[in-house]
Amino acid sequence: MKQTVQHNKYLQLCHQIQFTLSTHNISSIFPKLHQPYEQLKHILNNCVKENIDEQQWKNLLDWIELKRNMNPSDLNLKEIKVILLLNIYYDYYCNNQLASLHTLLEFIENTLELLPEELRVFRAILQPEQFIIGYPRVNDNAEKNFLNNLFTLNCQDEDELCIRHSLVNLIAMILMGGKQSFLWTFAFHPSTLQNTFGFGSTTHHIIQNNGVHYDCGCIITQNGDLMQFERTHVSELNVPAVYVAYFSTFGALAWHLLLFNESVQNLYGPILAAHAIADDTAVCRLAGNNDRTKVCHFVRARLLSTFNFLSIRSNQDDACILLNRCLEQMAFLTINHQQIENSWIKPIFHTLNDELKAEQAYQNQVFYFVHEKLVEYKTYINQLNLQSQIQTNLQDFINQMPIIIQFLHFKTELHNPIHSKLPIKILRHILDSMDFLKITKWIYNLSQFYLLLHQTYTQLIEQDEFHKITLEELYNRGQKHYNEPHHFQYYHRNNNYSLIIDKGIEAVNAYHSFTDGLIRPGACDQTQRFTKITRETPIHYLVTTANYDEGDIVMRILRTLVQRHGEQISLFHPTTKWQQVNQWLKHFIQLIDSSVNEFAFFDKEQNIIIDENQSISSTIEQTKSTTIDGISRDTTTNVIFSYENNSVLVHALKSMRICHVLNNERLLRELHLIDISPNDCVLVLGEMNERILSQDDIRQSIGNYVNINNEPIHFRISISIQIMKYDNQEPLQILLSNRNITIEDIFQLIKTSIDIYKYLASNYSKKILDYNEKLSNLIDTKFILVKEDEICLISIEKSKNSQLIDIDDDGKNDIHQRFTIFATIGDIYRENQIDIDHQNLLYDKDFVPSTEIQLICFSSISSIIRFNLIDGNLPVTVIIINNQNNKSIKFHCSLTMTVKRLFFIACLLFGLNNNNYYRLMHIDCLLDDDEVSLDDIDSTMNQIQFQLISIASINSSIRYDDQTIVLPCSDNTLAATIIEETLKQLHIPQENHHIYELIALADDRTTIESDMSIEDVYQLFPSHPTTIPFELIKKNE
């Protein structure tokens, strides 16, 4: 077996793509690339040694032409590019030997027919100092950027270099897969992710600059769990598959930051949440002062967390092998899915269904495919690493040794699609956990102690007293406070408070004895020592404060006990029912609190008491929980939730907040409320209209509503309908006890003037709803109230063989719909479920506008905005940037489109009336020939960019609220024209023109009459500035 020789101690075999390791291709994902890689490696090495400038790369060129000209072709050009890229990185970049390849980039650019994206990558790998954005310079005073430091040629941080190796493997496999993959989009065109569903995100919302961002749904907790954005929607991806998915998507974003100058502008706000990146709180603050450093560190933090959580499940080498093989498998599937109709692998996901389908397929076909073969992949590398039979025998012996099965392994296997259950021998490991089970009896006492300190007593302590007041002093202060006459309801509880304190002290000290005084996490997440406590212990040592590195003893013990207790209970055989677990715990009653007669099992993740007739595996599969608590059934009560004609009885902890009980997918499904967010539900207490609960009320514990007989508590659910008036953003709210009403009924309930506000639109799609549409047919609870002049009519004509939109019952081929004027093209795609990968909307027979274009841009042309549904798309992507406000538009067209037509479309989409002030430019060249076509400019193009520039010598800058509009003008331009153009830019109806006036911001604010010209206004500005400042206000303000 011929093996690649390692020259760098920081680059191990586990760090590389498998086909680069040896000529032996067993178990390989790309078996045909092993021999070519070894050949190319040898040829490139010889070319470097010969070092004949003019003919240095001739042997490499001959080899490439030989491979391409073979019939059938031995290698395609893409495969040649990838194996060359990897060889350059492994053998030259990692050994700081790129100087020997200083002429190779020119050869590659002239030979390999690189796409623009591929060229960026080759430039970055061959000449990183010049082409990696932000590459650290010698004596550079720029602030430290850890993402850039990772790619320095002299980097020797062993722990982080394995991440760099995987990042290079990632970009190589992205290039191998091609444009069909969403990873290509993340790396090279992340701006197009806006208004689409982000792969792996738990939000189930489209990515929007002013809405939900991609990272909002991609949060891994400090414990390594996947945080669900909405409890009612659970992600298709699970731990640990999600680690690989997030390393891939955030790794692709890292490459965007390394390759593109405009990367921060593309990501910071549009894709990644600016508020999260700029968070200055102690626990969240990112190193660095400028935006680029913060964004780089934000993305790098995601890479570190996913890689580290993947590593701690076994070891770092295994994590590298698993990760790199997953990258290969994803590339392999992307290539093989190129011609498959309705493939789950797409550049972007326009529908939630497509995203969820892709996540499930990724977990099954990528992660678990590799996970099942991990031993095989490790054996392959071990055989390459081991140099003697003795070492081989020793490795075989180690591999056969029994391992300790942890809950994370159990959960990983639980989600494996080829396994339905685990071996029953897992029960043996419970017996090894008896010592720890003994101390889990303190969970209840510690919980009571923690709640006493943080809820009951919290109002008795001032902030500056935490470091000096003791537990005993706080208790005495509480006795005095709660014995006062107006606190008579607390009088009988004071003795209980003393008992809670004593049991809390006992529990803390018992844990101290069990762990020999050790506790974690402490400062920097390290294990540290703690002391036993008494009533003389200062409060700050016990309670949770803003300083995460000290104190908080009670909660730190609780976290450890709860987590471990849940793991031990969950290690039963997956078919075991919780009723049997209860019997088992009672059988070992000597190990736990004897005061507990019956157990209930609490799912912390879903905040529910588990049905005792369910099995362990079905519970975890349905709720994807990680921690199950065994609790006394006396601490629970029954709660009835009813909606319309449906009622559900649930068992809940008395200490749970009502809102947490309601926030449960199974409960909402049984109530037929699965499409409604718990945030849209309003609770009414009792059988009749007794009491509507406020937000403060539903944050109270259920125990506050339990009567002395512990009878079931009944909550009736109403739906909160949120309506926003579009013109003045005034919010309205109505409560509905059922959804069996029409849009017309809603109009009557909101009691607004139907002469003014005539339509309700869906807040999601912006489509105008018919009066007879039933609310029960919609998933919306948020609507927009609009006027007649705030809607538009669209028409879609499609060919008869098109099946993506259902044909109307009357057989007509046109589709007519009404939308708000501020709806976008993307809203039409979503409403009609048009798959943008296969079909697009053609406007005016010659261009396809991008999804973010608003319909108001077209409303001035005709009363009906007409589109044709076409298969595929037009071949050329046109981007036009307005230099005055740096905004851009994008559309697709054919090569026959002329400059004149391009200019018209630009003015249309930018909302510019007076086009005499504007011209188009391309690469600093003014386009003054209207009849020149795109084909004349470049017949081979598939993308082109223009600038729309103003040639006016005077500009007016008009401020309105928090917006500023810049308009070109001349001496003869009237104030009335400026007002009219500004209102159009602001999307304010022209019939309201008369209520606005223009103020010149000269030394004195001066009202400008509508018939005054710019020449008249100049009299207020003796210096005759090229940009005249105005403010647009409503009259009499």
C-alpha positions, 0 to 999 in steps of 0.5 A: 500500500503506497502511502503519502509521506507526512512532512508536517507534525501539525498535519496528520492523516486524520486531517486529510481527505481520504483519497489523498492518503494512499493509493489503496481505495478500499471504503473510499467515497471517491475511489477513482481519485486515489491514483490520480492524486498520487500521480499529480503529487509526484508530477508537481513535486518534480516540476518544483525541483526542475524549476525551469521558469518557462517550461516549469509546469509543462509536465503538469500540463501534459498530465492534465491534457492526457487525463481530459482527452482520454476516452472515456475521460479519466478525470473531469476538470473539476476533479483535477482542480480539487486534487491540485488544490488539496495537494498545494495545501497539504504539501506546500501551504502547511509546510510554508513552501508556497514560494516554490510555487510562485508561478503556478497561479498564472499557469492555473489561471491560463489552463484550468478554466476557473470559475470566478469563485474557484479563482478566489480560492486558488489565489487565497491558497497559493498567495494568501498574503495578497489575497486572503482578506485581512491576512496579518502583516508584519508590523501591522497595527491592526487588531488581532483577528483569530480567524485570519491568524489561523491561516498564517503560514507560520501558524503552529497552534495544534488545536486550531490547525486541525480546524483550518485543515477541515476548513480547507477540506470543506472548501475543496469539497464545496468546489467538488460538489458545485453550485447545486449545493447550499454550501456553495451559496453560503461560501460565495453568495450568502446575500441570496440567502435572504428571504429563504429558509436557512439550512439547519436553522430551528427558526422555521422563518425566512432569513431577513435583515429586519427579521429573524437571522440565520444564526438565531436558529443555530445556537448550541448551548454550553452543554452542547444541546441544540436550542430550539428557536420555537418549542412548537417546531422541532428541528429535523437535525439532532445532536451530534449531526447538527455539529457537522452541519453547522461546521459546514455552514459557518465554515462556508461563511468563514470562507466568505469572510476570507475571500470577499472584501464586501463580506462584512457588509454581506453578512453583518445584518442581512444574514447574521444578527447584528445585535448578537455580534455587537452584544457587549454583555460580559458573557457574550462580548466578542474580542475586537473593536471593528465590525470585521473582527467581531464578525470573524470572531462570531463565526469562528466561535461557532466553528470552535464550539461545534468542533469541540463538542464533536471532539469530546464525544470521543477524541479530536482525531475521531472528530476530524475523521468523522467531519472530513468524511461527512464533507466528502459524502456531501460532495459525492451526493451533490455530484450525483444529485445534479440530474435528479429532479426534486433533489433535496440538495438545492442552492437555496431553500424557498420553502420550509418543506424543502429545508426540513426534507434536506435536513432529514436527508443530510442527517441520514445520508451524510452523517449517519452514513459516515457514522456507521462506517467510522470504525472502518475509516479509523482502521484504514488510517490506523493501518497507514500509521502503524509501522509494525505487527506489534503495534497493529496487535496492540491497536486491535486489543485496544479497539476490543476493550469495553467502553463506558457508554454515556447518554450522549452515545445512547442518544446518538444511536437513538436517532440512527435510522437503521437502529430501532433499539440498543442492546439490553446490556446497557442496563449493566451500567446503571449498577455502576452509578448507584453511588451517584444515585444516592445523592440525587435525593437532594435535588428537591431540597436544593431546589426549594432552597434556591427558590427561597433565596431567589424568589421569596427573599430576593426583595429583602436584599439590596444590591450592595448587601450581597457580599456582607449579609449572611444566611442567618441575618437574611432569615431573621430579616425575613421573619420580621418582614413576613410576621407583619400584619399585612403579611399574615398569609406568610405567617404559617410559612416561616417555620417552613422557611427555616426547615428549607434552609436547614435541608438546603445546608445539609444538601450542599454539605452532603455534596461536598462530602461526596465530591471531596469538596470539588465543584464545576464549572468554576472560573474558565470552566475549570473544576475548583474547590468549595467549602461547606456552608452554615447559617453564617455563610454570606449570601453571595456565595450561594446565589446566582449573580452577574459574576459567573466565575464565583459563588452560585454554589446551589445552582452549580450543584443542582445542574450537576445533579439534575443532569446526571440524574437524568442520564442514569434514568435514561440508561434503561432499555429503550423499550422499558416503560416509565411505570417500570422505572417507577417500580425499579426506583421504589425497589431501591427505596433505600437509595433515595428519599424515603418520603417519596412514595410514588414517582413522576418523570419530568421532561425538562426540555419539553416541560411536561410530566411523561405519561408513565405508559410510554416507553423510554425510546418513544419519549426521547424520539418524540421530544428529543429530550436530554434530561429526565428528572424523577420527582415526587408525584405530590409535587404535581397537579392536573391541568385542563386546557380547552380550545373550541371543542377540544380539551386536554388533561395534562400533569404538570409540576406545581412549581412550573409557570403556566406559560411553560406548560402551554409551550408544548408541541404535543399539547398544542397538537391535541388542541388543534393549535399546532400552527399557532404559536403559544405567544398568540394564545390568551388564557381564561381561567375557569369554566366561564368568563371568569378571568383573562390572564395577563402576561404577568399572570401566565408567568406565575406558577401553577401552584398559585391556582391550586385549591386545597383539594388539589382539583384540576385547574381549567384554562380556556384558550383564546387566540390573539389576532394582531392587526397593524394599520400599514399607513400609521403602524397603529396596532390592533388586537382582538381575542377569538374563542374559535377560528371558525369566522371569516375575514369579513367577521374580523372587520366587524370586530375591529370596528374600523371604517371600511370606507378607509381601510378596505382589506386585510393582508397576510403578514406572511405573504402580504396577499390580500385575503378574500372577505369570505376566507375562513380564519381556520383555513389560515395559519396566520394570526398577524395581519395588515390593514390596508387602504385601496391605494395600498394594494395592487393586482398581479396576473400570472400567465403560464404554459399549459404544461406547467404544474407548479401552480394549480389551474383554476377550476374554470380552466383559465390559464391566468392567475389573478391575485391581489397583494399589498404594494409593499409585497415583494416578488418573493412573496408571490413565489411563496404564496404560489409555491413556485420552486425558483430552482425550476421556474421563474416570473418573467416581467414584460416579456424580457426580464426576471426580477429578483425576489426582493423587488417590491411590487410598488416598483411596477404599479406605476406602469399599469393597473395590472402587474403581469408576469409569465411563468417560465421554465428555468431562468434567463441566462444573464444575471444583471446587478445595477448599483445606484451610486447615490445611495449604494442600493442595488437591484438584480434581475435576469435577462438575455444577451440581446438586451440593450443598454437602453432597455437596461437603463429603463429597467434600472429607473423603474426598479429604483423608482426614478421618474426623471431619468435625464439625470442618470447614466449607466456605467460599466467598469468606469466606462459611460454607456452612451450608445443605447443600441449596444447589447449585452452580447456586444459587451461580452458574449460569454458572460453569465453575470455583469454589473453596472453602476447607475450614476447621477450626472446632475451638478446639483443634488437635494438631500431630503430628510424625513423621519429617520430616512434621507433621500438624495435626488438630482436636480437643476436650477429650474427644478420646483419644490413641488417636484422634489416633494413628489419624487420624495414621496414616491421614494418613500412609498407615500401615496401622491394624493397625500401630497398636499399635507406635506411641505419642504423646509430648507435647512439653511441658517434659519429653517425656512418653509419653501413654497411649492412653486419655488425653484432651486434657483430661488432656494439658492438665495438662502445658501450664499455658498451655493452648495452642490447638495442642498439640505431639506426636511420634509414634514407634515404641515402644522407639525 
